[in-house]
């Protein structure tokens, strides 16, 4: 993941793309599968997408103490 003020208004994106990380979570929240997301954004690797999901999980667990 990377962030630059001149790329997608500074939103965090998958490295080497202009695909915001938020788009992955939006797809999943709208009941699309990870495979459907990856098909729609071929520049994003499965490894990168899984890494973002795990990072989100770790943040939630650490912040909520679950």
C-alpha positions in Angstrom: 0.0 0.0 0.0 1.1 3.5 -0.7 -0.1 7.0 -0.3 0.8 10.2 -2.2 -1.1 13.5 -2.3 -1.1 13.6 -6.1 -2.5 10.1 -6.5 -6.3 9.7 -5.9 -6.3 12.8 -3.7 -3.9 11.1 -1.2 -6.1 8.1 -0.5 -4.1 4.9 0.3 -3.9 2.8 -2.8 -2.5 -0.6 -3.8 1.2 0.0 -4.7 1.8 0.5 -8.4 -1.9 1.2 -9.0 -4.5 3.9 -8.6 -6.9 1.5 -6.9 -7.9 2.8 -3.4 -7.7 0.3 -0.6 -11.2 1.4 0.3 -12.5 -0.1 -2.9 -11.6 -3.6 -1.7 -13.6 -3.2 1.4 -16.5 -1.7 -0.5 -16.5 -4.7 -2.8 -16.5 -7.1 0.1 -19.2 -5.2 1.9 -21.4 -5.3 -1.2 -21.1 -9.2 -1.1 -18.6 -9.4 -4.0 -15.9 -12.1 -3.5 -12.2 -11.4 -3.4 -11.9 -13.2 -6.8 -14.5 -10.8 -8.3 -12.5 -7.8 -6.9 -9.3 -9.2 -8.4 -10.9 -9.8 -11.7 -12.1 -6.2 -11.8 -8.7 -4.8 -10.8 -6.1 -7.1 -12.4 -3.3 -4.8 -11.3 -3.9 -5.8 -7.7 -2.3 -9.1 -6.7 -4.0 -11.6 -4.4 -1.2 -11.3 -2.0 -1.6 -7.5 -1.7 -5.3 -7.8 -1.3 -5.0 -10.4 1.5 -2.3 -8.3 3.2 -4.7 -5.3 3.3 -7.5 -7.5 4.7 -5.2 -8.9 7.4 -4.0 -5.5 8.2 -7.6 -4.3 8.7 -8.3 -7.3 10.9 -5.2 -6.6 13.0 -6.2 -2.9 13.5 -9.8 -3.8 14.5 -8.6 -6.4 17.0 -6.0 -4.1 18.5 -8.3 -1.1 18.8 -11.3 -3.1 20.2 -9.2 -5.5 22.2 -11.1 -8.4 20.8 
